[in-house]
């Protein structure tokens, strides 16, 4: 990774949104590990949030497991 990305803190100034947010991440995502992903819902001010961690999914879970991502969107 680029060195300046190590200093990036996405929790320093989190967004506040007025719509539900659905996070879908791969459980094996090296850039967004599960401990970081699980902190996201509390960090933003959304009226509702869900987090789906896809087993065997990586950083490109929307390509590798598009059926799972699609199922989350259909339920929304």
mmCIF file of the N, C-alpha and C atoms, coordinates in Angstrom:
data_MODEL
# 
_entry.id   MODEL 
# 
loop_
_atom_site.group_PDB 
_atom_site.id 
_atom_site.type_symbol 
_atom_site.label_atom_id 
_atom_site.label_alt_id 
_atom_site.label_comp_id 
_atom_site.label_asym_id 
_atom_site.label_entity_id 
_atom_site.label_seq_id 
_atom_site.pdbx_PDB_ins_code 
_atom_site.Cartn_x 
_atom_site.Cartn_y 
_atom_site.Cartn_z 
_atom_site.occupancy 
_atom_site.B_iso_or_equiv 
_atom_site.pdbx_formal_charge 
_atom_site.auth_seq_id 
_atom_site.auth_comp_id 
_atom_site.auth_asym_id 
_atom_site.auth_atom_id 
_atom_site.pdbx_PDB_model_num 
ATOM 1   N N  . UNK A 1 1  ? 0.836   -1.194  0.000  1.00 0.00 ? 1  UNK A N  1 
ATOM 2   C CA . UNK A 1 1  ? 0.000   0.000   0.000  1.00 0.00 ? 1  UNK A CA 1 
ATOM 3   C C  . UNK A 1 1  ? 0.873   1.247   0.000  1.00 0.00 ? 1  UNK A C  1 
ATOM 4   N N  . UNK A 1 2  ? 0.291   2.304   -0.414 1.00 0.00 ? 2  UNK A N  1 
ATOM 5   C CA . UNK A 1 2  ? 0.992   3.579   -0.380 1.00 0.00 ? 2  UNK A CA 1 
ATOM 6   C C  . UNK A 1 2  ? 1.131   4.043   1.058  1.00 0.00 ? 2  UNK A C  1 
ATOM 7   N N  . UNK A 1 3  ? 2.297   4.566   1.423  1.00 0.00 ? 3  UNK A N  1 
ATOM 8   C CA . UNK A 1 3  ? 2.528   4.955   2.823  1.00 0.00 ? 3  UNK A CA 1 
ATOM 9   C C  . UNK A 1 3  ? 1.504   5.943   3.382  1.00 0.00 ? 3  UNK A C  1 
ATOM 10  N N  . UNK A 1 4  ? 1.053   6.895   2.585  1.00 0.00 ? 4  UNK A N  1 
ATOM 11  C CA . UNK A 1 4  ? 0.111   7.889   3.123  1.00 0.00 ? 4  UNK A CA 1 
ATOM 12  C C  . UNK A 1 4  ? -1.262  7.284   3.433  1.00 0.00 ? 4  UNK A C  1 
ATOM 13  N N  . UNK A 1 5  ? -1.575  6.129   2.886  1.00 0.00 ? 5  UNK A N  1 
ATOM 14  C CA . UNK A 1 5  ? -2.849  5.478   3.214  1.00 0.00 ? 5  UNK A CA 1 
ATOM 15  C C  . UNK A 1 5  ? -2.847  4.918   4.635  1.00 0.00 ? 5  UNK A C  1 
ATOM 16  N N  . UNK A 1 6  ? -1.675  4.590   5.150  1.00 0.00 ? 6  UNK A N  1 
ATOM 17  C CA . UNK A 1 6  ? -1.596  4.079   6.516  1.00 0.00 ? 6  UNK A CA 1 
ATOM 18  C C  . UNK A 1 6  ? -2.077  5.107   7.528  1.00 0.00 ? 6  UNK A C  1 
ATOM 19  N N  . UNK A 1 7  ? -1.932  6.380   7.217  1.00 0.00 ? 7  UNK A N  1 
ATOM 20  C CA . UNK A 1 7  ? -2.334  7.439   8.139  1.00 0.00 ? 7  UNK A CA 1 
ATOM 21  C C  . UNK A 1 7  ? -3.802  7.834   7.966  1.00 0.00 ? 7  UNK A C  1 
ATOM 22  N N  . UNK A 1 8  ? -4.478  7.314   6.967  1.00 0.00 ? 8  UNK A N  1 
ATOM 23  C CA . UNK A 1 8  ? -5.871  7.658   6.716  1.00 0.00 ? 8  UNK A CA 1 
ATOM 24  C C  . UNK A 1 8  ? -6.758  7.106   7.826  1.00 0.00 ? 8  UNK A C  1 
ATOM 25  N N  . UNK A 1 9  ? -7.504  7.988   8.482  1.00 0.00 ? 9  UNK A N  1 
ATOM 26  C CA . UNK A 1 9  ? -8.399  7.589   9.563  1.00 0.00 ? 9  UNK A CA 1 
ATOM 27  C C  . UNK A 1 9  ? -9.834  7.894   9.152  1.00 0.00 ? 9  UNK A C  1 
ATOM 28  N N  . UNK A 1 10 ? -10.542 6.881   8.709  1.00 0.00 ? 10 UNK A N  1 
ATOM 29  C CA . UNK A 1 10 ? -11.915 7.066   8.258  1.00 0.00 ? 10 UNK A CA 1 
ATOM 30  C C  . UNK A 1 10 ? -12.877 7.372   9.404  1.00 0.00 ? 10 UNK A C  1 
ATOM 31  N N  . UNK A 1 11 ? -12.436 7.185   10.616 1.00 0.00 ? 11 UNK A N  1 
ATOM 32  C CA . UNK A 1 11 ? -13.287 7.450   11.775 1.00 0.00 ? 11 UNK A CA 1 
ATOM 33  C C  . UNK A 1 11 ? -13.076 8.839   12.369 1.00 0.00 ? 11 UNK A C  1 
ATOM 34  N N  . UNK A 1 12 ? -12.133 9.589   11.842 1.00 0.00 ? 12 UNK A N  1 
ATOM 35  C CA . UNK A 1 12 ? -11.840 10.916  12.383 1.00 0.00 ? 12 UNK A CA 1 
ATOM 36  C C  . UNK A 1 12 ? -12.991 11.890  12.166 1.00 0.00 ? 12 UNK A C  1 
ATOM 37  N N  . UNK A 1 13 ? -13.637 11.829  11.021 1.00 0.00 ? 13 UNK A N  1 
ATOM 38  C CA . UNK A 1 13 ? -14.741 12.728  10.706 1.00 0.00 ? 13 UNK A CA 1 
ATOM 39  C C  . UNK A 1 13 ? -15.798 11.940  9.926  1.00 0.00 ? 13 UNK A C  1 
ATOM 40  N N  . UNK A 1 14 ? -16.519 11.049  10.604 1.00 0.00 ? 14 UNK A N  1 
ATOM 41  C CA . UNK A 1 14 ? -17.448 10.170  9.893  1.00 0.00 ? 14 UNK A CA 1 
ATOM 42  C C  . UNK A 1 14 ? -18.649 10.933  9.332  1.00 0.00 ? 14 UNK A C  1 
ATOM 43  N N  . UNK A 1 15 ? -19.202 10.434  8.242  1.00 0.00 ? 15 UNK A N  1 
ATOM 44  C CA . UNK A 1 15 ? -20.363 11.092  7.661  1.00 0.00 ? 15 UNK A CA 1 
ATOM 45  C C  . UNK A 1 15 ? -21.620 10.836  8.494  1.00 0.00 ? 15 UNK A C  1 
ATOM 46  N N  . UNK A 1 16 ? -22.570 11.708  8.365  1.00 0.00 ? 16 UNK A N  1 
ATOM 47  C CA . UNK A 1 16 ? -23.894 11.522  8.961  1.00 0.00 ? 16 UNK A CA 1 
ATOM 48  C C  . UNK A 1 16 ? -24.868 11.443  7.802  1.00 0.00 ? 16 UNK A C  1 
ATOM 49  N N  . UNK A 1 17 ? -25.620 10.380  7.745  1.00 0.00 ? 17 UNK A N  1 
ATOM 50  C CA . UNK A 1 17 ? -26.531 10.177  6.626  1.00 0.00 ? 17 UNK A CA 1 
ATOM 51  C C  . UNK A 1 17 ? -27.953 9.962   7.134  1.00 0.00 ? 17 UNK A C  1 
ATOM 52  N N  . UNK A 1 18 ? -28.914 10.236  6.281  1.00 0.00 ? 18 UNK A N  1 
ATOM 53  C CA . UNK A 1 18 ? -30.327 10.141  6.666  1.00 0.00 ? 18 UNK A CA 1 
ATOM 54  C C  . UNK A 1 18 ? -31.017 8.925   6.055  1.00 0.00 ? 18 UNK A C  1 
ATOM 55  N N  . UNK A 1 19 ? -30.245 8.019   5.474  1.00 0.00 ? 19 UNK A N  1 
ATOM 56  C CA . UNK A 1 19 ? -30.815 6.827   4.847  1.00 0.00 ? 19 UNK A CA 1 
ATOM 57  C C  . UNK A 1 19 ? -30.178 5.581   5.453  1.00 0.00 ? 19 UNK A C  1 
ATOM 58  N N  . UNK A 1 20 ? -30.851 4.448   5.380  1.00 0.00 ? 20 UNK A N  1 
ATOM 59  C CA . UNK A 1 20 ? -30.246 3.206   5.875  1.00 0.00 ? 20 UNK A CA 1 
ATOM 60  C C  . UNK A 1 20 ? -28.974 2.871   5.089  1.00 0.00 ? 20 UNK A C  1 
ATOM 61  N N  . UNK A 1 21 ? -28.021 2.256   5.765  1.00 0.00 ? 21 UNK A N  1 
ATOM 62  C CA . UNK A 1 21 ? -26.748 1.880   5.148  1.00 0.00 ? 21 UNK A CA 1 
ATOM 63  C C  . UNK A 1 21 ? -26.556 0.376   5.324  1.00 0.00 ? 21 UNK A C  1 
ATOM 64  N N  . UNK A 1 22 ? -26.213 -0.288  4.233  1.00 0.00 ? 22 UNK A N  1 
ATOM 65  C CA . UNK A 1 22 ? -25.970 -1.724  4.258  1.00 0.00 ? 22 UNK A CA 1 
ATOM 66  C C  . UNK A 1 22 ? -24.531 -1.974  3.825  1.00 0.00 ? 22 UNK A C  1 
ATOM 67  N N  . UNK A 1 23 ? -23.718 -2.458  4.746  1.00 0.00 ? 23 UNK A N  1 
ATOM 68  C CA . UNK A 1 23 ? -22.319 -2.768  4.451  1.00 0.00 ? 23 UNK A CA 1 
ATOM 69  C C  . UNK A 1 23 ? -22.200 -4.234  4.061  1.00 0.00 ? 23 UNK A C  1 
ATOM 70  N N  . UNK A 1 24 ? -21.478 -4.497  2.992  1.00 0.00 ? 24 UNK A N  1 
ATOM 71  C CA . UNK A 1 24 ? -21.195 -5.872  2.588  1.00 0.00 ? 24 UNK A CA 1 
ATOM 72  C C  . UNK A 1 24 ? -19.697 -5.952  2.316  1.00 0.00 ? 24 UNK A C  1 
ATOM 73  N N  . UNK A 1 25 ? -19.011 -6.755  3.112  1.00 0.00 ? 25 UNK A N  1 
ATOM 74  C CA . UNK A 1 25 ? -17.567 -6.909  2.978  1.00 0.00 ? 25 UNK A CA 1 
ATOM 75  C C  . UNK A 1 25 ? -17.223 -8.389  2.970  1.00 0.00 ? 25 UNK A C  1 
ATOM 76  N N  . UNK A 1 26 ? -16.114 -8.698  2.352  1.00 0.00 ? 26 UNK A N  1 
ATOM 77  C CA . UNK A 1 26 ? -15.590 -10.053 2.410  1.00 0.00 ? 26 UNK A CA 1 
ATOM 78  C C  . UNK A 1 26 ? -14.872 -10.278 3.727  1.00 0.00 ? 26 UNK A C  1 
ATOM 79  N N  . UNK A 1 27 ? -15.077 -11.411 4.326  1.00 0.00 ? 27 UNK A N  1 
ATOM 80  C CA . UNK A 1 27 ? -14.447 -11.708 5.616  1.00 0.00 ? 27 UNK A CA 1 
ATOM 81  C C  . UNK A 1 27 ? -12.926 -11.761 5.508  1.00 0.00 ? 27 UNK A C  1 
ATOM 82  N N  . UNK A 1 28 ? -12.402 -12.016 4.314  1.00 0.00 ? 28 UNK A N  1 
ATOM 83  C CA . UNK A 1 28 ? -10.955 -12.085 4.109  1.00 0.00 ? 28 UNK A CA 1 
ATOM 84  C C  . UNK A 1 28 ? -10.411 -10.836 3.421  1.00 0.00 ? 28 UNK A C  1 
ATOM 85  N N  . UNK A 1 29 ? -11.120 -9.738  3.515  1.00 0.00 ? 29 UNK A N  1 
ATOM 86  C CA . UNK A 1 29 ? -10.694 -8.478  2.898  1.00 0.00 ? 29 UNK A CA 1 
ATOM 87  C C  . UNK A 1 29 ? -9.479  -7.942  3.661  1.00 0.00 ? 29 UNK A C  1 
ATOM 88  N N  . UNK A 1 30 ? -8.335  -7.900  3.005  1.00 0.00 ? 30 UNK A N  1 
ATOM 89  C CA . UNK A 1 30 ? -7.095  -7.445  3.656  1.00 0.00 ? 30 UNK A CA 1 
ATOM 90  C C  . UNK A 1 30 ? -7.106  -5.939  3.909  1.00 0.00 ? 30 UNK A C  1 
ATOM 91  N N  . UNK A 1 31 ? -7.863  -5.179  3.131  1.00 0.00 ? 31 UNK A N  1 
ATOM 92  C CA . UNK A 1 31 ? -7.906  -3.726  3.311  1.00 0.00 ? 31 UNK A CA 1 
ATOM 93  C C  . UNK A 1 31 ? -8.944  -3.294  4.335  1.00 0.00 ? 31 UNK A C  1 
ATOM 94  N N  . UNK A 1 32 ? -9.959  -4.109  4.542  1.00 0.00 ? 32 UNK A N  1 
ATOM 95  C CA . UNK A 1 32 ? -11.036 -3.790  5.484  1.00 0.00 ? 32 UNK A CA 1 
ATOM 96  C C  . UNK A 1 32 ? -11.300 -5.004  6.365  1.00 0.00 ? 32 UNK A C  1 
ATOM 97  N N  . UNK A 1 33 ? -10.467 -5.219  7.380  1.00 0.00 ? 33 UNK A N  1 
ATOM 98  C CA . UNK A 1 33 ? -10.636 -6.396  8.238  1.00 0.00 ? 33 UNK A CA 1 
ATOM 99  C C  . UNK A 1 33 ? -11.940 -6.315  9.039  1.00 0.00 ? 33 UNK A C  1 
ATOM 100 N N  . UNK A 1 34 ? -12.469 -7.472  9.456  1.00 0.00 ? 34 UNK A N  1 
ATOM 101 C CA . UNK A 1 34 ? -13.743 -7.500  10.170 1.00 0.00 ? 34 UNK A CA 1 
ATOM 102 C C  . UNK A 1 34 ? -13.821 -6.587  11.387 1.00 0.00 ? 34 UNK A C  1 
ATOM 103 N N  . UNK A 1 35 ? -12.747 -6.425  12.155 1.00 0.00 ? 35 UNK A N  1 
ATOM 104 C CA . UNK A 1 35 ? -12.818 -5.540  13.322 1.00 0.00 ? 35 UNK A CA 1 
ATOM 105 C C  . UNK A 1 35 ? -13.072 -4.095  12.913 1.00 0.00 ? 35 UNK A C  1 
ATOM 106 N N  . UNK A 1 36 ? -12.542 -3.659  11.798 1.00 0.00 ? 36 UNK A N  1 
ATOM 107 C CA . UNK A 1 36 ? -12.810 -2.313  11.288 1.00 0.00 ? 36 UNK A CA 1 
ATOM 108 C C  . UNK A 1 36 ? -14.242 -2.232  10.765 1.00 0.00 ? 36 UNK A C  1 
ATOM 109 N N  . UNK A 1 37 ? -14.659 -3.215  10.000 1.00 0.00 ? 37 UNK A N  1 
ATOM 110 C CA . UNK A 1 37 ? -16.000 -3.230  9.418  1.00 0.00 ? 37 UNK A CA 1 
ATOM 111 C C  . UNK A 1 37 ? -17.067 -3.183  10.511 1.00 0.00 ? 37 UNK A C  1 
ATOM 112 N N  . UNK A 1 38 ? -16.866 -3.908  11.579 1.00 0.00 ? 38 UNK A N  1 
ATOM 113 C CA . UNK A 1 38 ? -17.856 -3.946  12.656 1.00 0.00 ? 38 UNK A CA 1 
ATOM 114 C C  . UNK A 1 38 ? -17.954 -2.634  13.424 1.00 0.00 ? 38 UNK A C  1 
ATOM 115 N N  . UNK A 1 39 ? -16.968 -1.770  13.295 1.00 0.00 ? 39 UNK A N  1 
ATOM 116 C CA . UNK A 1 39 ? -17.007 -0.446  13.936 1.00 0.00 ? 39 UNK A CA 1 
ATOM 117 C C  . UNK A 1 39 ? -17.766 0.580   13.097 1.00 0.00 ? 39 UNK A C  1 
ATOM 118 N N  . UNK A 1 40 ? -17.964 0.313   11.819 1.00 0.00 ? 40 UNK A N  1 
ATOM 119 C CA . UNK A 1 40 ? -18.583 1.289   10.921 1.00 0.00 ? 40 UNK A CA 1 
ATOM 120 C C  . UNK A 1 40 ? -19.994 1.715   11.318 1.00 0.00 ? 40 UNK A C  1 
ATOM 121 N N  . UNK A 1 41 ? -20.903 0.794   11.650 1.00 0.00 ? 41 UNK A N  1 
ATOM 122 C CA . UNK A 1 41 ? -22.270 1.235   11.955 1.00 0.00 ? 41 UNK A CA 1 
ATOM 123 C C  . UNK A 1 41 ? -22.358 2.255   13.080 1.00 0.00 ? 41 UNK A C  1 
ATOM 124 N N  . UNK A 1 42 ? -21.566 2.092   14.115 1.00 0.00 ? 42 UNK A N  1 
ATOM 125 C CA . UNK A 1 42 ? -21.601 3.035   15.229 1.00 0.00 ? 42 UNK A CA 1 
ATOM 126 C C  . UNK A 1 42 ? -20.952 4.369   14.875 1.00 0.00 ? 42 UNK A C  1 
ATOM 127 N N  . UNK A 1 43 ? -20.083 4.355   13.898 1.00 0.00 ? 43 UNK A N  1 
ATOM 128 C CA . UNK A 1 43 ? -19.343 5.569   13.545 1.00 0.00 ? 43 UNK A CA 1 
ATOM 129 C C  . UNK A 1 43 ? -20.177 6.567   12.745 1.00 0.00 ? 43 UNK A C  1 
ATOM 130 N N  . UNK A 1 44 ? -21.117 6.067   11.943 1.00 0.00 ? 44 UNK A N  1 
ATOM 131 C CA . UNK A 1 44 ? -21.924 6.990   11.151 1.00 0.00 ? 44 UNK A CA 1 
ATOM 132 C C  . UNK A 1 44 ? -23.290 7.149   11.805 1.00 0.00 ? 44 UNK A C  1 
ATOM 133 N N  . UNK A 1 45 ? -23.917 8.245   11.526 1.00 0.00 ? 45 UNK A N  1 
ATOM 134 C CA . UNK A 1 45 ? -25.236 8.498   12.092 1.00 0.00 ? 45 UNK A CA 1 
ATOM 135 C C  . UNK A 1 45 ? -26.324 8.127   11.110 1.00 0.00 ? 45 UNK A C  1 
ATOM 136 N N  . UNK A 1 46 ? -26.544 6.853   10.904 1.00 0.00 ? 46 UNK A N  1 
ATOM 137 C CA . UNK A 1 46 ? -27.593 6.394   9.989  1.00 0.00 ? 46 UNK A CA 1 
ATOM 138 C C  . UNK A 1 46 ? -28.784 5.891   10.794 1.00 0.00 ? 46 UNK A C  1 
ATOM 139 N N  . UNK A 1 47 ? -29.988 6.024   10.243 1.00 0.00 ? 47 UNK A N  1 
ATOM 140 C CA . UNK A 1 47 ? -31.166 5.550   10.972 1.00 0.00 ? 47 UNK A CA 1 
ATOM 141 C C  . UNK A 1 47 ? -31.199 4.032   11.130 1.00 0.00 ? 47 UNK A C  1 
ATOM 142 N N  . UNK A 1 48 ? -30.522 3.314   10.244 1.00 0.00 ? 48 UNK A N  1 
ATOM 143 C CA . UNK A 1 48 ? -30.426 1.856   10.343 1.00 0.00 ? 48 UNK A CA 1 
ATOM 144 C C  . UNK A 1 48 ? -29.190 1.407   9.591  1.00 0.00 ? 48 UNK A C  1 
ATOM 145 N N  . UNK A 1 49 ? -28.538 0.371   10.103 1.00 0.00 ? 49 UNK A N  1 
ATOM 146 C CA . UNK A 1 49 ? -27.367 -0.180  9.426  1.00 0.00 ? 49 UNK A CA 1 
ATOM 147 C C  . UNK A 1 49 ? -27.388 -1.697  9.554  1.00 0.00 ? 49 UNK A C  1 
ATOM 148 N N  . UNK A 1 50 ? -26.806 -2.338  8.564  1.00 0.00 ? 50 UNK A N  1 
ATOM 149 C CA . UNK A 1 50 ? -26.552 -3.775  8.636  1.00 0.00 ? 50 UNK A CA 1 
ATOM 150 C C  . UNK A 1 50 ? -25.130 -4.012  8.157  1.00 0.00 ? 50 UNK A C  1 
ATOM 151 N N  . UNK A 1 51 ? -24.530 -5.071  8.645  1.00 0.00 ? 51 UNK A N  1 
ATOM 152 C CA . UNK A 1 51 ? -23.202 -5.475  8.206  1.00 0.00 ? 51 UNK A CA 1 
ATOM 153 C C  . UNK A 1 51 ? -23.276 -6.948  7.813  1.00 0.00 ? 51 UNK A C  1 
ATOM 154 N N  . UNK A 1 52 ? -22.885 -7.229  6.600  1.00 0.00 ? 52 UNK A N  1 
ATOM 155 C CA . UNK A 1 52 ? -22.806 -8.602  6.127  1.00 0.00 ? 52 UNK A CA 1 
ATOM 156 C C  . UNK A 1 52 ? -21.351 -8.895  5.799  1.00 0.00 ? 52 UNK A C  1 
ATOM 157 N N  . UNK A 1 53 ? -20.773 -9.870  6.497  1.00 0.00 ? 53 UNK A N  1 
ATOM 158 C CA . UNK A 1 53 ? -19.428 -10.344 6.199  1.00 0.00 ? 53 UNK A CA 1 
ATOM 159 C C  . UNK A 1 53 ? -19.566 -11.648 5.425  1.00 0.00 ? 53 UNK A C  1 
ATOM 160 N N  . UNK A 1 54 ? -19.107 -11.646 4.201  1.00 0.00 ? 54 UNK A N  1 
ATOM 161 C CA . UNK A 1 54 ? -19.253 -12.806 3.322  1.00 0.00 ? 54 UNK A CA 1 
ATOM 162 C C  . UNK A 1 54 ? -18.084 -13.772 3.542  1.00 0.00 ? 54 UNK A C  1 
ATOM 163 N N  . UNK A 1 55 ? -18.380 -14.998 4.006  1.00 0.00 ? 55 UNK A N  1 
ATOM 164 C CA . UNK A 1 55 ? -17.314 -15.983 4.177  1.00 0.00 ? 55 UNK A CA 1 
ATOM 165 C C  . UNK A 1 55 ? -16.594 -16.228 2.851  1.00 0.00 ? 55 UNK A C  1 
ATOM 166 N N  . UNK A 1 56 ? -15.304 -16.400 2.919  1.00 0.00 ? 56 UNK A N  1 
ATOM 167 C CA . UNK A 1 56 ? -14.470 -16.644 1.735  1.00 0.00 ? 56 UNK A CA 1 
ATOM 168 C C  . UNK A 1 56 ? -14.458 -15.472 0.762  1.00 0.00 ? 56 UNK A C  1 
ATOM 169 N N  . UNK A 1 57 ? -14.962 -14.330 1.170  1.00 0.00 ? 57 UNK A N  1 
ATOM 170 C CA . UNK A 1 57 ? -14.943 -13.151 0.310  1.00 0.00 ? 57 UNK A CA 1 
ATOM 171 C C  . UNK A 1 57 ? -13.721 -12.308 0.595  1.00 0.00 ? 57 UNK A C  1 
ATOM 172 N N  . UNK A 1 58 ? -13.219 -11.670 -0.427 1.00 0.00 ? 58 UNK A N  1 
ATOM 173 C CA . UNK A 1 58 ? -12.076 -10.779 -0.283 1.00 0.00 ? 58 UNK A CA 1 
ATOM 174 C C  . UNK A 1 58 ? -12.483 -9.338  -0.510 1.00 0.00 ? 58 UNK A C  1 
ATOM 175 N N  . UNK A 1 59 ? -11.535 -8.526  -0.946 1.00 0.00 ? 59 UNK A N  1 
ATOM 176 C CA . UNK A 1 59 ? -11.787 -7.100  -1.143 1.00 0.00 ? 59 UNK A CA 1 
ATOM 177 C C  . UNK A 1 59 ? -12.764 -6.842  -2.293 1.00 0.00 ? 59 UNK A C  1 
ATOM 178 N N  . UNK A 1 60 ? -12.823 -7.720  -3.259 1.00 0.00 ? 60 UNK A N  1 
ATOM 179 C CA . UNK A 1 60 ? -13.703 -7.544  -4.409 1.00 0.00 ? 60 UNK A CA 1 
ATOM 180 C C  . UNK A 1 60 ? -14.943 -8.428  -4.285 1.00 0.00 ? 60 UNK A C  1 
ATOM 181 N N  . UNK A 1 61 ? -15.532 -8.443  -3.097 1.00 0.00 ? 61 UNK A N  1 
ATOM 182 C CA . UNK A 1 61 ? -16.658 -9.334  -2.818 1.00 0.00 ? 61 UNK A CA 1 
ATOM 183 C C  . UNK A 1 61 ? -17.826 -9.085  -3.764 1.00 0.00 ? 61 UNK A C  1 
ATOM 184 N N  . UNK A 1 62 ? -18.001 -7.862  -4.219 1.00 0.00 ? 62 UNK A N  1 
ATOM 185 C CA . UNK A 1 62 ? -19.124 -7.569  -5.126 1.00 0.00 ? 62 UNK A CA 1 
ATOM 186 C C  . UNK A 1 62 ? -18.954 -8.249  -6.485 1.00 0.00 ? 62 UNK A C  1 
ATOM 187 N N  . UNK A 1 63 ? -17.715 -8.618  -6.836 1.00 0.00 ? 63 UNK A N  1 
ATOM 188 C CA . UNK A 1 63 ? -17.479 -9.398  -8.051 1.00 0.00 ? 63 UNK A CA 1 
ATOM 189 C C  . UNK A 1 63 ? -17.464 -10.897 -7.750 1.00 0.00 ? 63 UNK A C  1 
ATOM 190 N N  . UNK A 1 64 ? -16.758 -11.268 -6.676 1.00 0.00 ? 64 UNK A N  1 
ATOM 191 C CA . UNK A 1 64 ? -16.570 -12.683 -6.347 1.00 0.00 ? 64 UNK A CA 1 
ATOM 192 C C  . UNK A 1 64 ? -17.837 -13.362 -5.828 1.00 0.00 ? 64 UNK A C  1 
ATOM 193 N N  . UNK A 1 65 ? -18.662 -12.603 -5.132 1.00 0.00 ? 65 UNK A N  1 
ATOM 194 C CA . UNK A 1 65 ? -19.893 -13.152 -4.540 1.00 0.00 ? 65 UNK A CA 1 
ATOM 195 C C  . UNK A 1 65 ? -21.058 -12.203 -4.828 1.00 0.00 ? 65 UNK A C  1 
ATOM 196 N N  . UNK A 1 66 ? -21.242 -11.898 -6.082 1.00 0.00 ? 66 UNK A N  1 
ATOM 197 C CA . UNK A 1 66 ? -22.276 -10.923 -6.467 1.00 0.00 ? 66 UNK A CA 1 
ATOM 198 C C  . UNK A 1 66 ? -23.673 -11.378 -6.048 1.00 0.00 ? 66 UNK A C  1 
ATOM 199 N N  . UNK A 1 67 ? -23.905 -12.667 -5.959 1.00 0.00 ? 67 UNK A N  1 
ATOM 200 C CA . UNK A 1 67 ? -25.216 -13.153 -5.540 1.00 0.00 ? 67 UNK A CA 1 
ATOM 201 C C  . UNK A 1 67 ? -25.535 -12.744 -4.108 1.00 0.00 ? 67 UNK A C  1 
ATOM 202 N N  . UNK A 1 68 ? -24.543 -12.766 -3.232 1.00 0.00 ? 68 UNK A N  1 
ATOM 203 C CA . UNK A 1 68 ? -24.747 -12.359 -1.843 1.00 0.00 ? 68 UNK A CA 1 
ATOM 204 C C  . UNK A 1 68 ? -24.999 -10.857 -1.774 1.00 0.00 ? 68 UNK A C  1 
ATOM 205 N N  . UNK A 1 69 ? -24.201 -10.090 -2.474 1.00 0.00 ? 69 UNK A N  1 
ATOM 206 C CA . UNK A 1 69 ? -24.375 -8.632  -2.493 1.00 0.00 ? 69 UNK A CA 1 
ATOM 207 C C  . UNK A 1 69 ? -25.751 -8.286  -3.048 1.00 0.00 ? 69 UNK A C  1 
ATOM 208 N N  . UNK A 1 70 ? -26.143 -8.921  -4.111 1.00 0.00 ? 70 UNK A N  1 
ATOM 209 C CA . UNK A 1 70 ? -27.449 -8.688  -4.726 1.00 0.00 ? 70 UNK A CA 1 
ATOM 210 C C  . UNK A 1 70 ? -28.578 -9.025  -3.740 1.00 0.00 ? 70 UNK A C  1 
ATOM 211 N N  . UNK A 1 71 ? -28.433 -10.109 -2.978 1.00 0.00 ? 71 UNK A N  1 
ATOM 212 C CA . UNK A 1 71 ? -29.487 -10.495 -2.031 1.00 0.00 ? 71 UNK A CA 1 
ATOM 213 C C  . UNK A 1 71 ? -29.663 -9.449  -0.931 1.00 0.00 ? 71 UNK A C  1 
ATOM 214 N N  . UNK A 1 72 ? -28.577 -8.806  -0.515 1.00 0.00 ? 72 UNK A N  1 
ATOM 215 C CA . UNK A 1 72 ? -28.682 -7.741  0.486  1.00 0.00 ? 72 UNK A CA 1 
ATOM 216 C C  . UNK A 1 72 ? -29.430 -6.552  -0.092 1.00 0.00 ? 72 UNK A C  1 
ATOM 217 N N  . UNK A 1 73 ? -29.143 -6.217  -1.345 1.00 0.00 ? 73 UNK A N  1 
ATOM 218 C CA . UNK A 1 73 ? -29.815 -5.091  -1.979 1.00 0.00 ? 73 UNK A CA 1 
ATOM 219 C C  . UNK A 1 73 ? -31.295 -5.357  -2.206 1.00 0.00 ? 73 UNK A C  1 
ATOM 220 N N  . UNK A 1 74 ? -31.632 -6.573  -2.546 1.00 0.00 ? 74 UNK A N  1 
ATOM 221 C CA . UNK A 1 74 ? -33.034 -6.925  -2.803 1.00 0.00 ? 74 UNK A CA 1 
ATOM 222 C C  . UNK A 1 74 ? -33.854 -6.822  -1.513 1.00 0.00 ? 74 UNK A C  1 
ATOM 223 N N  . UNK A 1 75 ? -33.251 -7.168  -0.383 1.00 0.00 ? 75 UNK A N  1 
ATOM 224 C CA . UNK A 1 75 ? -33.944 -7.108  0.902  1.00 0.00 ? 75 UNK A CA 1 
ATOM 225 C C  . UNK A 1 75 ? -34.149 -5.670  1.383  1.00 0.00 ? 75 UNK A C  1 
ATOM 226 N N  . UNK A 1 76 ? -33.346 -4.741  0.884  1.00 0.00 ? 76 UNK A N  1 
ATOM 227 C CA . UNK A 1 76 ? -33.371 -3.357  1.382  1.00 0.00 ? 76 UNK A CA 1 
ATOM 228 C C  . UNK A 1 76 ? -34.625 -2.635  0.994  1.00 0.00 ? 76 UNK A C  1 
# 
